[in-house]
Amino acid sequence: MKVSWILWWIVNLFWFVLFGIGSVFIWIREVDGTGAYQTPEAKLIAFMVLLIAFIFPVIIQIIWLIINLVVSIKSKPISSNNA
């Protein structure tokens, strides 16, 4: 089970870094691929598109987290104090 948690953290770090790089790229660019000047409104729209694109990986990560939590709770031994 520990491997699953380690992989979960690694994948989360990957998505976080990828989202950060994409966000920085959107906010520092002056001209987009079509040659249009990037106004703050255009940058905000591009950022919202990036957010929408990252909703699917976030949902998968939340489901994976829930599965890890359930499996961790079920795999803990039940201790009884029959002293």
C-alpha positions as MATLAB code, in Angstrom:
seq = 'MKVSWILWWIVNLFWFVLFGIGSVFIWIREVDGTGAYQTPEAKLIAFMVLLIAFIFPVIIQIIWLIINLVVSIKSKPISSNNA';
ca = [
       0.000    0.000    0.000;
       2.901    2.352    0.662;
       3.860    2.205   -3.024;
       0.414    3.467   -3.969;
       0.816    6.492   -1.686;
       4.279    7.255   -3.068;
       2.983    7.044   -6.637;
       0.028    9.273   -5.700;
       2.387   11.963   -4.382;
       4.655   11.697   -7.439;
       1.729   12.016   -9.850;
       0.325   14.943   -7.829;
       3.695   16.681   -7.982;
       3.852   16.098  -11.744;
       0.395   17.640  -12.311;
       1.142   20.549   -9.970;
       4.402   21.365  -11.775;
       2.758   21.017  -15.182;
      -0.082   23.331  -14.141;
       2.380   25.846  -12.706;
       4.491   25.886  -15.863;
       1.389   26.291  -18.021;
       0.120   29.135  -15.837;
       3.434   30.969  -15.922;
       3.638   30.513  -19.682;
       0.157   31.992  -20.138;
       0.822   34.996  -17.903;
       4.268   35.983  -19.219;
       3.680   35.653  -22.944;
       3.000   38.847  -24.866;
       1.827   37.294  -28.142;
       0.015   33.990  -28.656;
       0.575   31.462  -31.437;
      -1.632   33.343  -33.907;
       0.282   36.584  -33.418;
      -2.469   38.277  -31.420;
      -1.392   40.589  -28.602;
      -2.320   39.121  -25.212;
      -4.475   41.455  -23.152;
      -5.227   40.651  -19.508;
      -8.682   39.478  -20.582;
      -7.239   37.115  -23.196;
      -4.769   35.769  -20.644;
      -7.613   35.181  -18.181;
      -9.607   33.268  -20.799;
      -6.548   31.149  -21.652;
      -6.036   30.474  -17.934;
      -9.678   29.391  -17.555;
      -9.214   26.983  -20.471;
      -6.163   25.577  -18.681;
      -8.217   25.172  -15.488;
     -10.942   23.322  -17.369;
      -8.327   21.037  -18.936;
      -6.974   20.167  -15.480;
     -10.372   19.293  -13.972;
     -10.191   15.719  -15.302;
      -6.784   14.910  -13.725;
      -7.924   16.483  -10.437;
     -11.013   14.263  -10.370;
      -8.864   11.182  -11.010;
      -6.461   12.212   -8.217;
      -9.350   12.711   -5.757;
     -10.744    9.261   -6.590;
      -7.265    7.756   -6.178;
      -6.913    9.531   -2.810;
     -10.230    8.125   -1.589;
      -9.223    4.625   -2.679;
      -5.867    4.963   -0.886;
      -7.591    6.163    2.297;
     -10.143    3.344    2.271;
      -7.506    0.677    1.642;
      -5.250    2.161    4.357;
      -8.053    2.145    6.917;
      -9.079   -1.416    6.042;
      -5.523   -2.740    6.161;
      -4.832   -1.456    9.701;
      -5.067   -4.249   12.275;
      -7.820   -3.900   14.819;
      -6.297   -3.836   18.289;
      -8.290   -5.085   21.229;
      -7.477   -4.318   24.845;
      -8.508   -7.488   26.649;
      -6.337   -6.942   29.713;
];
